[in-house]
Each structure stands twice: as structure tokens, then as C-alpha cells.
């Protein structure tokens, strides 16, 4: 997977590649789909949600540029795969999943893989998790119509937010960097994620700081 799907498609960060090689994706999919776990495609995990394809997980992680001492937040944790990758790269990871059954499944999978530095909770995370802010890294694993202002506000100095932004058919990974009191935004990679649910997700209202 790492050699044929990630390196060949341009993922170059050695730490990200190492983490992707360490995390066993088959532990985060249904047992019936374990044989397809290392294919470069999303797979259903129930409740209308999917586990993202390995390339998109690697690309979002590479853009977020996590460092060993970082505190990270993931919104839309699903079955826990992206959080597990972040756990290999950061000091502490907080993960939010709006579907309680998936949050519990993520906890079990993360425990089975030995990821002890991840805290998973079930609630509407479209506005972030202010109790543990600020974060050096925020990755949103679901597509939003716009960048939620509250998430941007939870970035630490020098922090990076990666979020798929766009319409129902196509999005781009947006990278927001905090530099002092300024925020620099760029758009990096075309993608298609499941919809971000919640107050500031698809169908929600405009975010307010």
C-alpha cells in the first residue's frame, strides 16, 4: 500500500509514510471487508459513513505536518483510522465522532492497536472541541461547504487545519495556517469525502465566532 499507492502518488513525508505502514487498516473496517482493507478506496463502516481511502488520509496528514510534540484534533473520526495515524505522529490526539456507535467502535479499535494517546468522544464536533484547545493540528475527515470559523479559532500559533471544502460532488483539501493573528489559506488536492454533519456542516447555518 505504502509503495504502490502512496509513494507513487507523491506522498513524500517519511514520518507519514512510516505511520501509514504501521497502522493496520484492516482493524478499522468490517470483518467482511478485511480483504479489501489495503485497497486505495473508501469502504463503508455503517451509519452512512466511510473509512477514507489511504491516499487521502496520507495526503491530509502530510498537509497538516504533525510533529512529535503536537496536540491534534480530528473531527469526523469514523472508525478511528485517521486518529490512529495521528497517534503515531503526535503527543496527544482528541477525536470527535457524531455517531455514538462509531465512536465506541473507534475506541475499541484504537485500544486494540495500542494507541493510548487518543481520546474519543461522541458529539457534534463541527465547531471543534474548545475544552482541549488550542491545537497544533486539526484534521476534518468530512466535507464542509465552508471552513468553520470556530475550528480556525482553535488553532495554536503556527497551527495547521486541513478540511475538505466544496459542494456535494467535488471538494478540495483546504490548508489553513495560523501565523500570529493572521490565517493563510491554500487549496491543495481534489477529493470527495462524506458530508460533515452538525451545526456547521452540510445543511447547517453559517458559522459564527
NUMI-523803 format. One record per residue (C-alpha): residue in three letters; x, y, z; chain. Coordinates in Angstrom, 3 decimals, padded with zeros to 6 digits. Example, Ala and Ser with C-alpha at 12.3 -4.5 7.8 and 13.67 -1.06 7.14 Angstrom:
+---------+----------+----------+----------+--------+
! residuo !       xx !       yy !       zz ! cadena !
+---------+----------+----------+----------+--------+
!     ALA !  012.300 ! -004.500 !  007.800 !      A !
!     SER !  013.670 ! -001.060 !  007.140 !      A !
+---------+----------+----------+----------+--------+
END
This chain:
+---------+----------+----------+----------+--------+
! residuo !       xx !       yy !       zz ! cadena !
+---------+----------+----------+----------+--------+
!     UNK !  000.000 !  000.000 !  000.000 !      A !
!     UNK !  002.711 !  002.465 !  001.009 !      A !
!     UNK !  004.909 !  001.806 ! -002.011 !      A !
!     UNK !  002.313 !  001.313 ! -004.724 !      A !
!     UNK ! -000.404 !  003.744 ! -003.629 !      A !
!     UNK !  001.240 !  006.447 ! -001.557 !      A !
!     UNK !  004.789 !  006.941 ! -002.762 !      A !
!     UNK !  003.783 !  006.540 ! -006.411 !      A !
!     UNK !  001.117 !  009.226 ! -005.967 !      A !
!     UNK !  003.535 !  011.714 ! -004.454 !      A !
!     UNK !  003.372 !  011.270 ! -000.680 !      A !
!     UNK !  006.921 !  012.058 !  000.379 !      A !
!     UNK !  006.985 !  012.763 !  004.132 !      A !
!     UNK !  008.930 !  009.830 !  005.636 !      A !
!     UNK !  007.177 !  010.114 !  009.013 !      A !
!     UNK !  003.744 !  009.993 !  007.378 !      A !
!     UNK !  004.750 !  007.024 !  005.237 !      A !
!     UNK !  006.086 !  005.207 !  008.303 !      A !
!     UNK !  002.877 !  005.840 !  010.247 !      A !
!     UNK !  000.744 !  004.639 !  007.341 !      A !
!     UNK !  002.830 !  001.471 !  007.249 !      A !
!     UNK !  002.437 !  000.863 !  010.976 !      A !
!     UNK ! -001.329 !  001.350 !  011.357 !      A !
!     UNK ! -003.239 ! -001.785 !  010.381 !      A !
!     UNK ! -006.184 ! -000.538 !  008.350 !      A !
!     UNK ! -007.978 ! -003.882 !  008.447 !      A !
!     UNK ! -008.643 ! -003.338 !  012.158 !      A !
!     UNK ! -010.804 ! -000.320 !  011.315 !      A !
!     UNK ! -013.110 ! -001.954 !  008.728 !      A !
!     UNK ! -015.837 ! -004.568 !  008.957 !      A !
!     UNK ! -014.503 ! -008.122 !  009.152 !      A !
!     UNK ! -016.225 ! -008.950 !  005.857 !      A !
!     UNK ! -014.233 ! -006.191 !  004.137 !      A !
!     UNK ! -010.845 ! -007.013 !  005.663 !      A !
!     UNK ! -009.642 ! -008.428 !  002.359 !      A !
!     UNK ! -010.159 ! -005.024 !  000.732 !      A !
!     UNK ! -008.685 ! -003.020 !  003.608 !      A !
!     UNK ! -005.475 ! -002.074 !  001.811 !      A !
!     UNK ! -007.047 ! -001.106 ! -001.487 !      A !
!     UNK ! -006.881 !  002.605 ! -002.240 !      A !
!     UNK ! -010.574 !  003.330 ! -001.863 !      A !
!     UNK ! -013.025 !  004.292 !  000.850 !      A !
!     UNK ! -015.003 !  001.487 !  002.466 !      A !
!     UNK ! -018.367 !  001.594 !  004.248 !      A !
!     UNK ! -018.327 !  001.447 !  008.043 !      A !
!     UNK ! -022.073 !  001.728 !  008.603 !      A !
!     UNK ! -024.361 !  004.609 !  009.543 !      A !
!     UNK ! -023.867 !  006.133 !  006.088 !      A !
!     UNK ! -020.176 !  006.753 !  006.790 !      A !
!     UNK ! -016.929 !  005.512 !  005.252 !      A !
!     UNK ! -013.310 !  004.990 !  006.168 !      A !
!     UNK ! -011.300 !  007.285 !  003.900 !      A !
!     UNK ! -009.024 !  005.842 !  001.241 !      A !
!     UNK ! -005.393 !  005.511 !  002.363 !      A !
!     UNK ! -004.130 !  008.146 ! -000.078 !      A !
!     UNK ! -006.481 !  010.824 !  001.265 !      A !
!     UNK ! -005.567 !  010.001 !  004.866 !      A !
!     UNK ! -001.889 !  010.251 !  003.961 !      A !
!     UNK ! -002.363 !  013.463 !  001.982 !      A !
!     UNK ! -004.395 !  015.196 !  004.706 !      A !
!     UNK ! -001.816 !  014.130 !  007.287 !      A !
!     UNK !  001.091 !  015.302 !  005.153 !      A !
!     UNK ! -000.533 !  018.716 !  004.676 !      A !
!     UNK ! -001.146 !  019.007 !  008.427 !      A !
!     UNK !  002.573 !  018.311 !  009.026 !      A !
!     UNK !  002.206 !  016.850 !  012.558 !      A !
!     UNK !  005.225 !  016.995 !  014.860 !      A !
!     UNK !  006.096 !  014.668 !  017.766 !      A !
!     UNK !  005.084 !  017.149 !  020.458 !      A !
!     UNK !  001.866 !  018.305 !  018.802 !      A !
!     UNK ! -001.668 !  018.194 !  020.147 !      A !
!     UNK ! -004.091 !  017.150 !  017.398 !      A !
!     UNK ! -007.843 !  017.195 !  016.879 !      A !
!     UNK ! -009.762 !  015.089 !  014.386 !      A !
!     UNK ! -013.381 !  015.895 !  013.550 !      A !
!     UNK ! -015.340 !  013.041 !  011.994 !      A !
!     UNK ! -013.339 !  010.149 !  013.413 !      A !
!     UNK ! -015.489 !  007.353 !  011.975 !      A !
!     UNK ! -013.939 !  004.040 !  012.983 !      A !
!     UNK ! -010.692 !  005.681 !  014.148 !      A !
!     UNK ! -008.225 !  005.145 !  011.295 !      A !
!     UNK ! -007.103 !  008.758 !  010.798 !      A !
!     UNK ! -006.840 !  009.194 !  014.574 !      A !
!     UNK ! -004.616 !  006.114 !  014.735 !      A !
!     UNK ! -002.286 !  007.590 !  012.129 !      A !
!     UNK ! -002.137 !  010.874 !  014.050 !      A !
!     UNK ! -001.435 !  008.932 !  017.251 !      A !
!     UNK !  001.786 !  007.643 !  015.679 !      A !
!     UNK !  002.892 !  011.194 !  014.880 !      A !
!     UNK !  001.657 !  013.421 !  017.728 !      A !
!     UNK !  001.874 !  013.531 !  021.504 !      A !
!     UNK ! -001.883 !  013.706 !  022.088 !      A !
!     UNK ! -004.938 !  013.239 !  019.875 !      A !
!     UNK ! -008.553 !  014.193 !  020.504 !      A !
!     UNK ! -011.115 !  012.682 !  018.140 !      A !
!     UNK ! -014.796 !  013.521 !  017.752 !      A !
!     UNK ! -017.420 !  011.331 !  016.069 !      A !
!     UNK ! -021.063 !  012.426 !  015.952 !      A !
!     UNK ! -022.405 !  008.835 !  015.756 !      A !
!     UNK ! -022.074 !  007.239 !  019.230 !      A !
!     UNK ! -021.864 !  003.667 !  017.887 !      A !
!     UNK ! -018.960 !  004.605 !  015.625 !      A !
!     UNK ! -017.232 !  006.478 !  018.445 !      A !
!     UNK ! -017.397 !  003.352 !  020.591 !      A !
!     UNK ! -016.105 !  001.251 !  017.712 !      A !
!     UNK ! -013.207 !  003.689 !  017.248 !      A !
!     UNK ! -012.330 !  003.416 !  020.944 !      A !
!     UNK ! -012.197 ! -000.378 !  020.706 !      A !
!     UNK ! -010.119 ! -000.398 !  017.533 !      A !
!     UNK ! -007.680 !  002.171 !  018.884 !      A !
!     UNK ! -007.297 !  000.215 !  022.121 !      A !
!     UNK ! -006.653 ! -002.981 !  020.169 !      A !
!     UNK ! -003.899 ! -001.271 !  018.179 !      A !
!     UNK ! -002.262 !  000.122 !  021.316 !      A !
!     UNK ! -002.997 !  003.796 !  020.652 !      A !
!     UNK ! -003.067 !  005.078 !  024.237 !      A !
!     UNK ! -002.745 !  008.783 !  023.454 !      A !
!     UNK ! -006.160 !  009.199 !  021.793 !      A !
!     UNK ! -009.349 !  010.423 !  023.485 !      A !
!     UNK ! -012.584 !  009.757 !  021.548 !      A !
!     UNK ! -015.943 !  011.329 !  022.341 !      A !
!     UNK ! -019.322 !  011.402 !  020.581 !      A !
!     UNK ! -020.910 !  014.811 !  019.948 !      A !
!     UNK ! -021.315 !  017.453 !  017.237 !      A !
!     UNK ! -017.719 !  018.417 !  016.569 !      A !
!     UNK ! -018.336 !  020.749 !  013.625 !      A !
!     UNK ! -017.420 !  023.641 !  015.906 !      A !
!     UNK ! -014.410 !  021.865 !  017.381 !      A !
!     UNK ! -013.621 !  020.848 !  020.959 !      A !
!     UNK ! -012.743 !  024.035 !  022.840 !      A !
!     UNK ! -012.129 !  022.253 !  026.146 !      A !
!     UNK ! -008.784 !  020.951 !  024.861 !      A !
!     UNK ! -007.829 !  023.821 !  022.532 !      A !
!     UNK ! -005.575 !  025.155 !  021.188 !      A !
!     UNK ! -004.399 !  022.504 !  018.737 !      A !
!     UNK ! -001.291 !  022.347 !  016.604 !      A !
!     UNK ! -003.095 !  020.127 !  014.098 !      A !
!     UNK ! -006.773 !  019.868 !  013.179 !      A !
!     UNK ! -007.944 !  017.418 !  010.515 !      A !
!     UNK ! -011.590 !  017.290 !  009.484 !      A !
!     UNK ! -012.410 !  013.933 !  007.905 !      A !
!     UNK ! -015.680 !  015.063 !  006.296 !      A !
!     UNK ! -016.557 !  017.613 !  003.652 !      A !
!     UNK ! -017.940 !  021.026 !  004.589 !      A !
!     UNK ! -019.454 !  023.825 !  002.485 !      A !
!     UNK ! -017.124 !  026.331 !  004.149 !      A !
!     UNK ! -014.321 !  026.480 !  006.713 !      A !
!     UNK ! -015.927 !  026.694 !  010.182 !      A !
!     UNK ! -014.693 !  029.831 !  011.929 !      A !
!     UNK ! -014.778 !  028.167 !  015.331 !      A !
!     UNK ! -012.338 !  025.486 !  014.178 !      A !
!     UNK ! -009.933 !  028.095 !  012.858 !      A !
!     UNK ! -010.147 !  029.835 !  016.215 !      A !
!     UNK ! -008.915 !  026.701 !  017.995 !      A !
!     UNK ! -005.567 !  026.665 !  016.190 !      A !
!     UNK ! -002.453 !  027.298 !  018.225 !      A !
!     UNK !  000.206 !  029.708 !  016.998 !      A !
!     UNK !  001.701 !  028.016 !  013.943 !      A !
!     UNK ! -001.160 !  025.509 !  013.866 !      A !
!     UNK ! -002.492 !  023.837 !  010.702 !      A !
!     UNK ! -006.090 !  022.977 !  009.826 !      A !
!     UNK ! -006.880 !  020.595 !  006.944 !      A !
!     UNK ! -010.500 !  020.309 !  005.827 !      A !
!     UNK ! -012.285 !  019.201 !  002.625 !      A !
!     UNK ! -014.293 !  022.168 !  001.359 !      A !
!     UNK ! -016.748 !  022.320 ! -001.517 !      A !
!     UNK ! -020.029 !  021.075 ! -002.905 !      A !
!     UNK ! -021.653 !  017.644 ! -002.877 !      A !
!     UNK ! -019.800 !  016.286 ! -005.915 !      A !
!     UNK ! -016.275 !  017.611 ! -005.505 !      A !
!     UNK ! -014.182 !  019.246 ! -002.816 !      A !
!     UNK ! -010.620 !  020.389 ! -002.269 !      A !
!     UNK ! -008.468 !  019.955 !  000.787 !      A !
!     UNK ! -008.081 !  023.396 !  002.292 !      A !
!     UNK ! -004.988 !  024.076 !  004.400 !      A !
!     UNK ! -005.268 !  026.915 !  006.913 !      A !
!     UNK ! -002.136 !  028.035 !  008.756 !      A !
!     UNK ! -002.147 !  030.367 !  011.730 !      A !
!     UNK !  000.712 !  032.880 !  011.676 !      A !
!     UNK !  000.341 !  035.235 !  014.601 !      A !
!     UNK ! -003.051 !  036.858 !  014.248 !      A !
!     UNK ! -003.211 !  036.050 !  010.537 !      A !
!     UNK ! -004.542 !  032.944 !  008.801 !      A !
!     UNK ! -003.177 !  031.793 !  005.456 !      A !
!     UNK ! -005.405 !  029.529 !  003.350 !      A !
!     UNK ! -004.467 !  027.439 !  000.323 !      A !
!     UNK ! -006.310 !  024.731 ! -001.610 !      A !
!     UNK ! -004.298 !  021.629 ! -002.338 !      A !
!     UNK ! -005.928 !  018.388 ! -003.534 !      A !
!     UNK ! -009.263 !  017.467 ! -005.104 !      A !
!     UNK ! -011.251 !  014.960 ! -003.090 !      A !
!     UNK ! -014.705 !  013.686 ! -002.154 !      A !
!     UNK ! -015.485 !  012.977 !  001.492 !      A !
!     UNK ! -018.752 !  012.140 !  003.198 !      A !
!     UNK ! -020.636 !  015.206 !  004.420 !      A !
!     UNK ! -019.690 !  016.874 !  007.679 !      A !
!     UNK ! -022.715 !  016.589 !  009.944 !      A !
!     UNK ! -023.683 !  019.057 !  012.638 !      A !
!     UNK ! -024.390 !  022.729 !  013.169 !      A !
!     UNK ! -021.539 !  023.971 !  010.951 !      A !
!     UNK ! -021.592 !  021.110 !  008.465 !      A !
!     UNK ! -023.651 !  020.410 !  005.370 !      A !
!     UNK ! -027.123 !  021.839 !  005.834 !      A !
!     UNK ! -026.082 !  023.777 !  008.933 !      A !
!     UNK ! -026.043 !  027.502 !  009.427 !      A !
!     UNK ! -023.193 !  029.879 !  008.725 !      A !
!     UNK ! -020.502 !  029.681 !  011.419 !      A !
!     UNK ! -020.217 !  032.461 !  013.956 !      A !
!     UNK ! -017.176 !  033.233 !  016.049 !      A !
+---------+----------+----------+----------+--------+
END
